[in-house]
C-alpha cells in the first residue's frame, strides 16, 4: 500500500488530497458537496483523484495505507439544529437549571460587539435539553473527590425510565465534581447500559474532565447531541469505502489538530475541524520554509477564516463558543466571518451588504447555472475577469456570465449603482475584501502584533483570488499561495500527525506541591500513551509534551505554557512553570502588565501525545522543467481597481510554473480550482516547493522593534 488520502467537506465543495508515498507526488480534486448525502460528493472527489493516478476508485482505496477525514457532520448539526439526537441530562440535585442559566451570558455568548449592542434582539440559543428532560439525582462529591452522599441506583433507574418515556435516545451525565471522582458517573452509565443498551451516553468526566460546572455540562450535552449523527455517518462511510476496497480504519481529524481512529474520537472535538486542518498545513509548511510568523487565511464558499502561526506554533483556544454554547473542547484558534465565494450581495437601505447568508452548494452562485438567482462574490469575480468561465473547476463548470450579469443588475447595480454592472461587481469585491482585511487586523493588531512582520498564506477556493486586496487592506506586504491552495485543508488532513491530548484541573494546593504535581503529570502521560497504544501506535513512535494553563491570581484569562517533552523534565516543575509563565506573560502583555506581588496559579495541566505522520511536506514530484520566462497561455481583459479600469492581462497555467519563475503584475495564474490574482505593480516568484510568493507594490517591512509575542494568547481576547 502506498497512498495517503485526506478529505475535507466544505459548504460548497468537497476537497480531496492524495499523496503517493513512493514518489512523493500529490494530486488534489474538488467535487461539489452533496448536502443530501455527503458521502456521494466524497466518493466522487476520491474517484477524481484516483483518475489522476490512472487508477479506478477501488484500485486507489485498495492501495491506501491511511485515510483521514475532516467531517462537517457535527458542525452542520450545531449550526442548523437539524438531525441532532433527543438528549436527556442527569445532573446533581440542585443544579438542574445550570445549563439553562448559561452563567447569565448565554444570550450574548459568541456574538460580536455590534450584535451585543442590540440587546433586545438577542436571545439564548435553542435549548438542546429542555427543562423537562433534565433530572436531578441525590448524590454529592466534594471538590477533593470525597463522596458526601452516595448515589442510589433505584433513583437512577427511575430517572432513566422517565427520560426514555419522553423520547430520549442520547444521555448526558454531568455530576458535580465528577472530574475529581468519576465513580458516580460511571455507576449511572452502567445503569443506562443495562436498561437501554443501544443508547449513546456521554459522561462529563470523559468529555471535559476540568473545573467549570456550566462549561463541563454544556460540552457534555453538545457531545450527546451530535454524537449519534456522527456515529451513523461514519458507520455508513466505513461501509461504503470498504465496499469499494478500503482495508484500513478511517482516521478522523479533530479541531484541536491531529487525527485519531473512530473509537477514540470525541464527537464534540470534530466541530469546526476543517479550518483547523488548514492551520496544520500552514504550520508544517511554514516550518519547512523557515517562516515562523504566518497569517493563515482561508476563503471558502461560505466563510473567511483567519489564524496565526507565531514562533512556529498555532494558538489553542481551550474554551470555544459554538452557537452560543460554551465548550471546553480544545480547538486551534481560528476566527471567521460569513464572507466567502458564495456570500450573497444585497442592497440594504442604500448600502451594499455582503453575507453572511451564502448560496452554498445548492443553488450556488448565479453563474453556476444551478438555479441560483442572487449575486455572490463569485459572480462578481467572474464578471470582472478574474475567473476563466471555460476553465472553472477544471472546466467541469461553465460559468454563465449572462446569469451573473442578470443577478448583479437586479439586486445590486439597479438599486445602488445606476445600473452599472461593472461598478456593482467592483463594489462587491471592495466591500468583501475590506471585511476580510478588518478581520486580519482584529487577529493581529488587537493582539499586539504588527501584520507587516507576517507572511500571509492564502488558500481555499477563493483565497488566492482575493488575497492581494485583503492583504493590502490589512497592511501585509507578502503573500504565499501554496501549490495545493484550493484543497489546502484536505492537504492538512493528509499530513497531520496522530495526536491525543489529555488534561485535568488541579487545586491551588496541588499546583504548589512538587511531588503531587509530578505525579499528576506522570498519570496524564500514562493515559495519553495508553490511548495511542490502543490505536496500534508503538511507544517508541510517540512523543509526550507537557503544558499548563495558568493565570495570575484575581485575573480572568488563561495563558498556556509549554514545558516541552516529558523526558526533558527539569529539577523543579513548579519553578519551571512559574518562570515560563512569567516570561510568556511579559511577552504577551508587557513588563508592567501584572499586578505587583501577584502570584501565578496553575489551573489545568495537560499532555499531548503525538505520533508523526512521517509525510514530507512539500515533497511534490513530477515538477516541470524551468525556463527563463514562463509561457503565457493567453490574455484577457480584467478589471483592476488600481487602474480604475480594464487592462489586457497575461494568463498563466499554474501547472507549468517551476522554481525560479518570476511574474510581473498584472497577471493571473490559473491553478486547479482557483485563480491567483497578481495586481499591477506586484511581482510573484515561484519557490523551490512551487509555492507562489507575491510581493505587493510599496510593501513596507515591519520595524525591528515589533515586539515578539507568545504562541498562545489570553483566552477570549479574540472571540
N, C-alpha and C positions, 0 to 999 in steps of 0.2 A: 504494500500500500504506500502511496506517495503523495496524495493530495490533501490539502488542508482547506476546509470550506468555512466561510463566515457569512452569515445572513443578518441583515438589519432591515426590519419592516418599518417604513415611514408612512406618513399620512397619505402621500401621493404615489410614491414609488417604493418598490422593494429592491434593495441593493444586495448584490452578491459579490464576494471576492473569493477567489480560489488561487492558491499558491501550489505550484509543483515543487515539492521538497527536493527532487533530484536535480532540477535545472535552475531553480530559483525564479522561474517565470511566474508572473502574476497576471491574471485576467479578471476583469470586472464585467458585470452585467446588471442591467436595470430592467425591471418589469413593472408595469402599473400594478399598484396594490389593489387587491380584490377584497373590498370590505365585507362582502357576504361570506367569503371563506378565504381567509388569509393564506391558507396552505396552497391554494391554486396559484396565486401570484408568486409564492416562494418557489414552488416546483418549476414554474415557467422560468424564473430567473436562474435557478441552478442549471436547468436544461440549456439555456442560452450560454451560460459559462462553459458547460461541458462541450458544446459545439465548437468553441474556440480552441479546444484541445483536440478537435476531431474525434470526440467521444460521444456516445449516447449517454443519457441520464443514468441508466443502470450501470454502464461501464465506469462512469466517474464515481458514483456512490460506492460501488464495489471496491474501488481502489482508494477510498477516502480513509485516512487514518485519524482525522479529527474533524468533527462537525460542530461548529459553535453558532449560537443563535442569540441575538438580542431581540426579545419579543416585545410587542406593544400590547399584548393581551391585557395585562393588568393596568396599564396606563389608560387604555380605552375604557375599561370598566369604571375607573375612578373619575374620568372626565365626562363620561356620558351617562353614568349611573344606570347603565344597562347591563344585563347578564350577570350581575353580582348575585352572590348567594343570599339566602334568607338567614340572617345571623341572630343568634341569641347570646347574651352576655351573662356570665356568672361572676359575681364580684362579692367583696366583703360587705357584711351588714353595715349600713350607714354610709356607703359610698356609691350607691346606685345612681345618683344624679351627677356624678363627677363627669362622665362622658358628655352629658348634655350641657353642663355649665361651661365646659371648654375653657376653664381658667378665666372666664369672663372676657375672652378676647377672640372667641370663635367667629364673630361676625365681621371682624376686620383682619383676621389672620391671613397673611399672604397677599393682601391687597396693597396696591400702590398708594402713594400719598394722595394723589388726586381722587382716588376712589374712597379713601377713608374720610376725606373732607365732606363727602355727601353721605353723612351718617344715616339719614333717613332712607337712603336707597340700599343700604347694606342689610344683610341678614345672615343668620347662621346657615351653614350648608345643610343639604338634605340629610336627615338622620339615617345613618346606616343601621342603627339599632334603636327603634322607638322605645319609650319607657316601659311599655307592656311586655317587651321581650328582654328586659333587664331584671334579673332575680338576684337578691342578696342572700348570702349564706352566713350563718352564725359561726364564725371562726375568727381567730386572730393570731397573728405572728408579729412580734415587735421588731424594731429596727435592727436588732442584733441577730435576728433569726430564731429567737426563743418562742416556742409555742405557748401562748397565753390561754387560748381556748381551742379545744380540739374540734376538728371537722366531723360532723355526723353524716354518715353515708346515707341514712334514710332520708335526710333532708335534701341531699344532693339528688337522690333518685326521684323524689317528688318534683324537684325543680326541672330536671331533665325531661320527665314525662310531660310537664306543663309546657315546656318550650317546644317539644315535638308536636304536641297538640296544636300549637299556634303556627306550625308550618316550618319551624327552624330546621335547616339542613346543615348548618355550619356553626360550630360553637366557639366562642371566645371566652377564655378563662383568665381573669386578671384579679388576683387576690392581693391584698395589702402586704407589702414587704416580701413578696414571693421570690424576688431575686436574691434575697438573703437566705431564704429557706423554701425551696420549691415543693416540699413534701405534700402540702395540702393540694396544690395544683395537680400534681401527679396522681393523687388519690381521686380527684374529680375526673381526671382523664380516664382512669380505669373504670369508673362508674359509667361514663358516657359510652366507652367502647363496649361495655357489657350490655348496655341497653339498646344501643343503636350502632352496631359495628361499622356501618358504611359512612357514618357522618365524619366530616372534617372537624378537627379540634386544633385550635391554636392556643398555646399556653404562653402567657407573658414572660415566664421565666425562661422560655426558649427563644421567643421572638425578640425581646428587648430587656435583657437582664440588668437593667440600670435604674437608678433612682429617678423619680418623676412620675407620680401616680397617674395624672391625666395622660401625659405623653406615652407612657408604657401601655395604658389601656387603649388609647387611640391607635397605636401601632398594631396592637394585637387584633383589634376589631377590624382594621383595614385589611390585615393579612387574612383573617377569616372571610372577609367579604370577597376578596379577589382570588383566593386560593383555588376553590373548586373550578372556576372558569379556566385558570391556567392549567390545572391538572388535566382537565378534559382535553384542552387544546394540545398539550404535549403528548398525551396518550394517542390522540389521532395522528399527530405529526410523526411520532415514532412508528406507528403502524404503516403510514403511507411511505415514509422513507425506507423502511425495511422491506416493504413490498417491491420497492424499486432497486434494492440491492445494498442498502447501507448495513454495515456489520458492526459499527461501533456505537457506543451510547452517545446521545445528544448532550452537549455541554451548553449551559445557559449563562449568558453574560449578565452580570449584576451591576446595579447603578453605582456601587462603590468601587468598581474596577475589578477585572478578573472574571474567570469562568469557574463554574462548579458543575458537577453532574446533577441530574434532575432530582434525585432523592435528597441531595444536600442543600438545595437552593430554597431560601425563604421567599415565597411569592412576593411579599412586600418589597423585597430588595430588587425586584426586576422593574419596578415602576420607574419610568424615565431612564431606562438603561441605554437606549440608543444614543442620546447625547454623550453619555459617559464613555461609550466606545470610541467616539471621535476624539475625546481627550486622551485616551490611551494611545491612539495612533499618533497624535501630535507630540505627546511626551516622548515616545520612543524615537520618533523622527528627529525631534529637537536634540535629543541626546546624541543621535548619530551625527548630526551636522554641527554639534557643539554650539548650539544657541540656547542658553539657559533661560531666556525670557521670551515667551511667545504668547501672543493673544490668539486664542483659538476661536474662529468664527465659523459657524455652520448655518448656511441658509438652505433650508429645505422647502417643501411645498407649503408648509403651514407656519413655521416659526423661524425666528432668528435667535441663535444661541451663542453665548459668549462664555468662555472660561479662560483662566490664566495658568500658564506654566511659569513658575518663578523659582529660580535656583534649581531648575530641573525637576520640580515637583508640581503636581496639581494640589489644589486645596480640597479639603474634605469638609463637608457640612454635616456634622453628626445629627443635627436637627433640621428637618425639612418640612415645609408646608405644602401639602398637595390638596387642592380643592378645599382649603381652609382647615384641613385636619393636620395636626402636627405629628410628625413621625420621627421616631428615634432610630430609623434605619439609615446607616451612613451612606451618603451619596457624594460622588465627585461634584464639586461646587460649580454648577453651570446655571446661568440665569438666561431667561428667554423672554421674548415678546412675540405677539402674534403678527409677524411680518415675514412672509416668505413668497415664493414664486406664485402660489395660489391665492395670496391675500387679495381680497376684493377691494377695489377702489370705489368710493361713493361720495356723493355730494351731501354735505350736512350744513344746511342754512348758510350757503355761500362759501363754505370751506371744504377743501379736499381732504378726505379721510382715507386711510389705508388700513384694512383689517379692523379688528382681529379675526373677523369671520373669513374663512378660507373656502375656496371652491373644492379643495381636496382632490381625491382621485375620481370622485363622481359628484357632479358632472364635469369637474375640471375647468380650466380656463376656457374662455370662448374660442380661442384659436385652436384648441384640440379638436373641435368639432364633435364633441361627445354630448352635446346638449347644454353646455354652459352658456348663459346669456349675459353674465355680469363681467365687467372688465377686471382683469387681475394684473399683478405685476408682470407676469409672464407675457400677457398680451401687450403691455407697454414695451417690454424688451424686444418683442418680435416686430412691433410697428416701427421702432427706432433703428432696426437693422442689426441689433446685437446678436440675434439668433438667426440661423440659417433655416428657413422654412422647409427646405428639402432634406436637411440632414439632422433634424431634431431627433434625439434618441436613436441614433444610427439610421435615420431615415424611416423608422417604423411609424413615426407620427408626422404627417404632412401638415404643417401649421397653416391654418386658414386665416390669412391676413384680412380677408373680407369680413369674416365673422368678428375678428378682433376690432376692426375699424367700426363696425356697426355697434358693438357693445360699448366701445370707448366714446363714440359720438353721443349715443343716447344717454349714458349715465354720468359722463364727466365733461366731455367737450361742450355739448349744448348748454348745460346748466352753468358751467363755470368758465369756459374759455371761448365763448362766442362761436362755437362750432369748429374750432381749430383742433383737429385730432392730434397733430404732431405736438402742439403745445400741451395738450392734455396728457399725452403719454410721457413727455418730458417732465411734466409736473408730478406725475405718479412716481417716476424714478427719483426725483429730487426729494419728495416727501418721505418715501420709504427709506432712502439712503440716509436722510437726516435722522430718522428714528433709530436706525441701526447705529449710526455714529454716536447718538446720545447714550445708547446702552453701553457702548465701548467706553465712553468717558465715565459713565457711572461705575463700570467694573474696574477702572484704573484710577482716575483722579480721586474718586471718593474713598479709595483705599490708600491713598498716598503715593501712588505710582505715577511716573511720568510716561505716558504712552509712547513718547519718542524713543524710549530706550528698548522698545519691544519690536520684535518681528511679528507681523500679523499673518497667521495661516488662514487661508480661505478655502473652504471646501463645501460639499453639498452641491446639489444640482444648480443652485442659483448663486452660490457664494462667489465663484470666480467672475461671474457676470457683473456683480455689484461691488466687489472688494475695493477697487481703486477709488470709487466715490466715497464709500463709507470710511475707508481708511483715511483719506484726506480730511473728511469731516471731523474725524477724531484726532487728527494730528499725527497719525502714524505714517512714516515715510517709506517703509519697505514691506513688501508683501511676498509671501511664499504660497504658490499654488502647487500642492502635491501632485505627482503623476496620476494618482488614483483619486483625485479630488471628488469626483462625482459620487463615488461609493466609499468615501474615506472612513465612515463609521463602520461599514462592513469590514474594511481592511483592519480597523482596530479590533474587531471581534476575532478576526483570524489570528492576529499576532499576540493577543492578550495572554497573560500568564494565568495559571490556576491559583486563585487566592482564596483563603479562608480567614476571616477576621473574627476574633472573639474578644469580648470586653466584659468588664464588671465595674460597678460603682464600689467605692471604698469609703469608709468612715474617716473623719479627720484624724482619729487616733491611729488607725492602721496606716494612714499616709505618713505618719511621723515615726513609725516603728520599722526599723531597718529589716529585722528578721521576718516580720509578718508581711511586709511589702515584697520582699524577695520570694517568699513562699507563694504569695498570690500570683506573682509573675510566672513562677515555675508551674503553678497549676494551669494557668492560661496557655503556657507553651505546650504543656502535655495535651490539653484539649485541642488546640489548633493542629498539632502534629497528628493526633489520632484521627481528626476529621479528614485530613488529606491522605493519610494511610488507608482509610476506609474507601477512598476513591481509587486505590491502586497506585498511589504515588509513593515511591521509595523514600525512606527517611533521608538518605544521602542527597536527594534532589531538592530538599526543602530548606528554605531559609526562613528563620524566625526573627522578626523585627518588633521591638517593643516601642510603645508610645504611651502618652498620658495626656488627658485633657485637664488643664489647670487654670486657675484664676487667682487673683489676689482677693483676700477676704473683703467682704462687703461689695464686691463687684458682680456684674451680671453676665458678662460674656466670657467664653472659654477660649483658650489658646491651646492648640495641640503641639506637644513637644515630642520629638522623635529621639529615642535613646540609641537607636542602631540595633545591630544584631544581638541576639540573646547570648551568643557565645563570646561577645566582647564586653561583658559586664565589668564595670569599674568597681573600685573598692567600696563606694558608698552610693547606693541607689538614691536615697533621699537627697544627698548633697548634689549628685549629678543632675537630678531632675530640677532641683531648685536653681542651680546655676544655668542650666539650659533654658529654663523658663524665663529667668531674669534677662538673659541675652536676647531671647526671642521677643519678649515684651518690649524691650528697648528698641529693637529693630522695627517693630510694628508701630509703636506709638510715640517714640522719642524718649529721651533720658528723663524728662521731667514729668512724665505722664502719671506715674504711680503715686499713690498716697505715701507719705512719709511713714516709715516703720511698718508698712503693710506686709503681711506675711503671705507667702504663696500657699495655696491649698490644692491638693490633688483630688479631683472629682471622680475620674474614671481612669482605669488603666486598660490597656489592650495589647494584643499581639496579632500581627499579620503573618500568616504562614503562606509562603509563596513558592510555587514550583514554576520556573521559567518555561516558556513555550518552546524555546530553542529555535525560533524562526528569526532569521536575519531580516532586519528592517532595511528596506530599500534595495534588497538583492534581486532586482528585476532583471531577468535575462532578455535575450533577443533584442538588444539595442541596435538602432540604426547607425550606419556609419555617418560620422560627422563630415560636413562640408564647410567651406569657409563661410558661405552665405546660405541660409535656409531658403528653400524654394517656396514661393508663393503658390497657393492653389487657386487664387483668384482675387478679384477686387469687387467690393460692393459699396454702395452708398450707406453711410452710417451717420446718425445724428450725434454730434458731440457738443454737449452744453458748454465745454471750454471755449468753443469757437462760435457758439450760438447758431449752429447751422449744420448742414450735411457736408461730409467730406468723403471722397473716394478713399477707401480703407483697404489695406492689404490683409488678406486672409491666409492663415497658415494651418496646415494639418498637424495637430499636436503629436500624432503618432510618428511623424517623421523627424521631430526635433531631437537633437542629440547634444551631449555635453559640449559646452563651448559656444553654442549658437547664441547670437545676440540679436534682439529685435528692437526696432525703434517705433515708438508710437506716432500716430495712431495705428493700431493693429489689433486683430482679433485672432486668437488661436482656438481652433475648434478641436476639442477633446471629446471622447465618447461621453455623452450625457451632459455636457456643459460647454460653455464658451468662456475663454479668458479674455477679458477686456483690458487692453493696454492703451490708455488715453494719450492724447497729444502731449509731447514733452517728456513722457516717461520712457524708460527703456527696460528691457527684460533680458535676462540671460538664463541659459539652461545649465543647471549644475550637474555634478557627476552622477546624481541619482535621478536625473531628468525631471527634477522639480523646476518650476519656472519662478525665478526670483525677479520681482518687479520693483524698480526704484522710481518713485514719483518725482516729478519736477519740483525743485525747490525744497526737497526733503531736508529737514534740519535735525542733526543728531542731538540726542539728549545731553544735557550738561553733565559733566563728570561728577558733580556734587549730588546728583539724584540719588537719594538715599536707598540703600539696599532694603529689601523687605523680606518678610518671612514666607515660608512655604504655606503657612496656614494663617487665616485671619480670624478675627473675632466672630463668633457665630452670630448671624443675623445682621451683620453690618451691610450686607448687600441684598438681603431678602426683602 
